Amino acid sequence: MKPDRPDDTPDPATGRNPLAREAADPAAPTPRRARAPSLAEGVALLEAHLKTLPSSPGVYRMLNAAGDALYVGKARNLKRRVTSYTQTDRLPMRLKRMVAETQSLEVVVTHTEVEALLLESNLVKRMRPRYNVQLRDDKSFPYILVTADHPAPQITKHRGARSRPGEYFGPFASAGAVNRTLTALQRAFLLRSCSDSVYSARTRPCLLYQIKRCSAPCVGRINQADYAELVAEAHDFLSGQSRAVQQRLALAMQGASEALDFETAAKLRDRIRALAQVQAHQDINVEDIDEADVIAAHQAGGQTCIQVFFFRAGSNYGNRAYYPSHDRETALEEVLAAFIGLFYENKTPPRLILLSDKPAEEELLAEALTVSAGRKVELLVPQRGSKRRVIDHALANAREALARRMAENASQRQLLDGVAQALGLDAPPNRIEVYDNSHIQGRHAYGAMIVAGPEGLMKNAYRKFAIVGPKGGRDRPKPSTEPAAPATLHEPSPAFQLESEPTPAEAVAALPAPTGGDDYAMMREVMERRFARALREDPERERGTWPDLVMLDGGQGQLNSALAVFAELGIDDVAIVAIAKGPDRDAGRERFFMPGKPPFSLEPKDPVLYFLQRLRDEAHRFAIGTHRAKRSKQIGHSLLDEVAGIGAKRKKALLLHFGSAQAVARAGLTDLTQVAGINEAVAKKIYDHFHGQ
């Protein structure tokens, strides 16, 4: 199995698949810096396209010199819309910059404006153009699934495509809300949560039956008809008929009590309490809202916060805050319209969407959502009554969330100013990249990169690097000719024990090849792959993916490794610092290493020191997590898994006969043929696999 590579993830700046660029020659010369874009040339380009543009609906894409999308827009009349970009005296500065950078125009004609709007939302989410409103948080929402492909339906949490037959209830704003609801529903309706394979293998009730969270249909503690009745009650409750279900349970409890069947009455009482617990966790419930999404937007200081509340079956399933990325000049109605299009691009909208403000092109949005959902979807801006109170509540949440975010950003900017002052940088860094490595005696070695900026950690920019050695580094500009030498996990190479410090190139020349057991060599490979690729893909540094500060978890050795890579690649304008743990690895006594400066420390209670410690710890956490994930995959791996044509049955027979996979690898041909189910042809295949023939 090939190791996971950082290059398999989409480029967040362009949305392109970077694997399509792997064939580029890493040794190719760096292109010359392009001259500044010209507004007149951009206008001339658009005017040339106007001669062939139709006057029909469609989607247009403005591309820069590298072929990356600058802007994706839709239009009822393509020719008229593109013409508006040539009237520069009416354009704001943002659009003037966009027109100046435009080097080509691509057009897709659609039948209707609704189709154009749906296509625009799809392309914006996939291509992430620089000048469009961006919705960064694209996590899927969890649902509750009651399956329909088994005689005893299962109730479980579900996230992703709705490919399994059954009823889906949601969405819920968080996994925690789903887990709490599931626990209460298991107590209320005693439905199984185990998988079908576990269900079929049970011979006696599990612990959930003992703690009264399952009726144990797997071993016949409840008959199929009674279990089907529990499933129907759960379906009714999740569909909004909670009061009717509670009333039926209350009547059944009273009847059992009058019949002196107190044990049954107690069970029904516990189920009623569990249902009440589900309803108690719904913060605000509105009687006249059955199924709706509540979307409230607040804008201040050129930023926007949008709160989305989910109401299903008359209950509030929680909320989530979004902060779309957009230009400061973009009006609230435009941000709201773009957000709605992006938000429902891969989700089914409810029948009713309550809004705090009217979005741009409201009727067109409603028609597009109706087409997407296959039923009528209404956009409503309530002015009074209970619906307006829900909007006001969501709007207050949006206002407070944006105030908190702006306060946090201000604090973050102060810390970045402090970093610049402490490290002697020319300006506060907008992008800090922190690197760390993780391995155990060279096995499952990974490098990790985390990114932080003025808005905090940028987790969509995190990358992991599987250490592959000198022949596997795809981003290396030229093959390494350094001799391999043994290295230990904790002892540095002799080059870093000299009293007179060598130059970075001289120090790295004495390092062994990156086998995964040498931190210096690992750091060198990670830096080579990261920055050689950056030079190929963004030599002009226009995408904002180049760091202003590189921070390494380590000391002088790691710093020298990175400096040697920078010297080899011709990079001399990126600030770099290594942070080493102090004596006895005490936090607060870290030493900082920078080129051309003696090692230094910061005051133990300096907020900047705490900030840098958090960044280092986050890089360490990400590296350790990546390493552990790979190691966990290997725990259940057997040598026999690599032999072609050996299935589970033959593998089991081999292990029972020889006792271990290592014994199978050492066995001879005659011994292998003695195993049941292993003929001479299969035995030869196993023997050849382990003996390299």
Secondary structure, DSSP 8 states (H G I E B T S, - for coil): -----GGGS--TTT---GGGGTTS-TTS----------HHHHHHHHHHHHTT--SS-EEEEEE-TTS-EEEEEEESSHHHHHHHTT-GGGS-HHHHHHHHH--EEEEEE-SSHHHHHHHHHHHHHHH--TTS-B--------EEEEE-SSSS-BEEEE-S---SSEEEE---S-HHHHHHHHHHHHHHH--B-S-HHHHHH-SS--HHHHTTS---GGGTSS-HHHHHHHHHHHHHHHTT-HHHHHHHHHHHHHHHHHTT-HHHHHHHHHHHHHHHHHHHT-S---TT-SSEEEEEEEEETTEEEEEEEEEETTEEEEEEEE--B--TT--HHHHHHHHHHHHTSSS---SEEEESS--TTHHHHHHHHHHHHTS--EEE---SHHHHHHHHHHHHHHHHHHHHHHHHHHHHHHHHHHHHHHHT-SS--S-EEEEEEEEETTEEEEEEEEEEETTEE-GGG-EEEE---TTT-TT-SS----------SSS--GGGG-SS---HHHHHHTS----SS-HHHHHHHHHHHHHHHHHHH-TT--SS-S-SEEEEES-HHHHHHHHHHHHHHT--SSEEEEEE--GGG-TT--EEE-TTS--B---TT-HHHHHHHHHHHHHHHHHHHHHHHHHHHHHT--GGGGSTT--HHHHHHHHHHHSSHHHHHH--HHHHHTSTT--HHHHHHHHHHHTT-
